[in-house]
Amino acid sequence: MTASPPASRPQAGTKATVRLVRVPEDRGGQRLDNFLLGQLKGAPRSLVYKLVRSGQVRVNGGRAKAERKLEAGDEVRIPPVNLTEAGDKAPPPTGFLQRMEAAIVFEDARLLVINKPSGVASHGGSGISHGAIETMRALRPGQTLELVHRLDRDTSGLLIMAKKRSALSELQALMRENDSDEGRGIEKRYLTLLVGRMPDGVMSVDAPLHVGLRQGGERHVQVNPAGKASLSHFRVLERRAGHSYCEVVIETGRTHQIRVHAQHLGHPVAGDDKYGDPAVNKRLRDQAGLKRLFLHAASLEFALDGGKTPYLLNAPLAPELAEVLNRLG
């Protein structure tokens, strides 16, 4: 296996130069933007996209798109990046690092899994200095960590990071199975409180979802025949003060899928300020102390090594959500 060149970041007082980096075998199949983020430690994603769009990044001498899948042996031209461009970011605050260290629920040689708190983005971006992946990289210096999937910032629960390229590739293949007709590669279970009284039994929502952009670039998802096929199964676990505490199994992984499907049923997720009922949200805040989206990624089940190594990951319901249920009686 070809050794991977060290990821580098220009230091203050040194002159950055163009680098030609050959893609090692274990990075074959990785997207160009993610490869660059690993090479340019500390550079914001927006800067990486700007470098690619402007043609300053080249693959085998030619322009390339950010989503291009690299092959082992490809030569990537990485332009000089000044500290003033990338931003000399301070490390995550000590208290936040400790909070995220405590959020780890599983770790082995291939995977690191956290119970992501609500309010923490999966990765840094516009206006967000430290997402979950950047913080875990700060806690594991010198170790390769890549996000396998993402959770909405307001959703708590299981977030998987891969330590090895092989695990990342296999898990992403399993997720593609979820989004095709090949079966359920990863079983995803969520816990949520839906507004109003849901019928007993399992209610399945098979409704295509389309992602649009509102003014200002905010993503907004709606049920639309032009969207991607999406399937969710809702089952009531308990009734609480006229509302429905539910388990949700999703067979696809679309943006805001549970939130939009719940809205489509007429029973939006409690505390959802984008797709929910503002009046009910206010009542639940005043009466039960619900100050966030009541949606939690509770369980993930899958198998690696071609089905030979099973994983069952669980994350307990966030304490602030358990307290809301207690107050609702």
HELIX and SHEET records of a PDB file:
HELIX    1   1 GLU A   25  ARG A   27  5                                   3    
HELIX    2   2 LEU A   32  GLN A   39  1                                   8    
HELIX    3   3 ARG A   45  ARG A   53  1                                   9    
HELIX    4   4 LEU A   83  ALA A   86  1                                   4    
HELIX    5   5 THR A   94  ALA A  102  1                                   9    
HELIX    6   6 ALA A  132  LEU A  139  1                                   8    
HELIX    7   7 ARG A  165  ASN A  178  1                                  14    
HELIX    8   8 GLN A  257  LEU A  265  1                                   9    
HELIX    9   9 PRO A  278  ALA A  288  1                                  11    
HELIX   10  10 PRO A  319  LEU A  328  1                                  10    
SHEET    1   A 3 ARG A  19  ARG A  22  0                                        
SHEET    2   A 3 GLU A  75  ILE A  78 -1                                        
SHEET    3   A 3 ARG A  58  VAL A  59 -1                                        
SHEET    1   B 4 ILE A 104  GLU A 107  0                                        
SHEET    2   B 4 LEU A 111  LYS A 116 -1                                        
SHEET    3   B 4 SER A 156  ALA A 162 -1                                        
SHEET    4   B 4 GLU A 146  LEU A 147 -1                                        
SHEET    1   C 8 ILE A 104  GLU A 107  0                                        
SHEET    2   C 8 LEU A 111  LYS A 116 -1                                        
SHEET    3   C 8 SER A 156  ALA A 162 -1                                        
SHEET    4   C 8 LEU A 295  LEU A 304  1                                        
SHEET    5   C 8 GLU A 187  LEU A 194 -1                                        
SHEET    6   C 8 HIS A 243  ILE A 250 -1                                        
SHEET    7   C 8 LEU A 231  ARG A 240 -1                                        
SHEET    8   C 8 VAL A 202  ASP A 206 -1                                        
SHEET    1   D 5 ILE A 104  GLU A 107  0                                        
SHEET    2   D 5 LEU A 111  LYS A 116 -1                                        
SHEET    3   D 5 SER A 156  ALA A 162 -1                                        
SHEET    4   D 5 LEU A 295  LEU A 304  1                                        
SHEET    5   D 5 THR A 309  ASN A 314 -1                                        
SHEET    1   E 2 LEU A 209  LEU A 213  0                                        
SHEET    2   E 2 ARG A 219  VAL A 223 -1                                        
END                                                                             
